[in-house]
Amino acid sequence: MSSAGTLRGIHFAQLPPSQAKWVTCLLGAVLDVVVDIRVGSPTFGEWEGVQLDDEKRRALYLAEGLGHAFMALEDNTVVSYLCSTPYAPGREHGVDPLDPALGIDWPATDREGRPVQLVLSDRDRAAPSLAETEQAGLLPSYDEALAYVASLRA
């Protein structure tokens, strides 16, 4: 459960196996953000955001090798994940959701237009930039991600 302004992510799991996710918002509303962190991808470093809420009931699928974050737009927001692999703490990593190089346009207001203050966990606040994460060799490559997904279909 998250309060308005709570920002979680950008999180990703090492590939292989990484982790595909089916994400929906059961209660409240979030701006859900997907970031292409696959080195060599034509859209590397780009992001897309979509509002998930308890009114439209949309869901979002994230393939292996992508980064994920969300910001709660209402108090008592509940987000649900269906994941392709179990949580593996030693393989989970993060990228700074406020990295200026990414330029994610996080909302300054909640679902009703009231101003919100960003709330980040210590882990997310300390997360390295996308460039630092790449330099550490933690990001998946585009080719590696495509090959892994293709192997699942074989």
Buried (B, 14 or more C-beta within 10 A) or exposed (E): EBBBBBBBBBBBBBBBBBBBBEBBBEEBBBBBBBBBBBBEBEEBBEBEBBBBBBEEEEBBEBBBBBBBBBBBBBBEBBBEEEEBBEEEEEBEBBBBBBBEEBEBEBBEEBBEEEEBEBBBEEEBBEBBBBBEBBEEEBBBBBEBBBEBBEEEEE
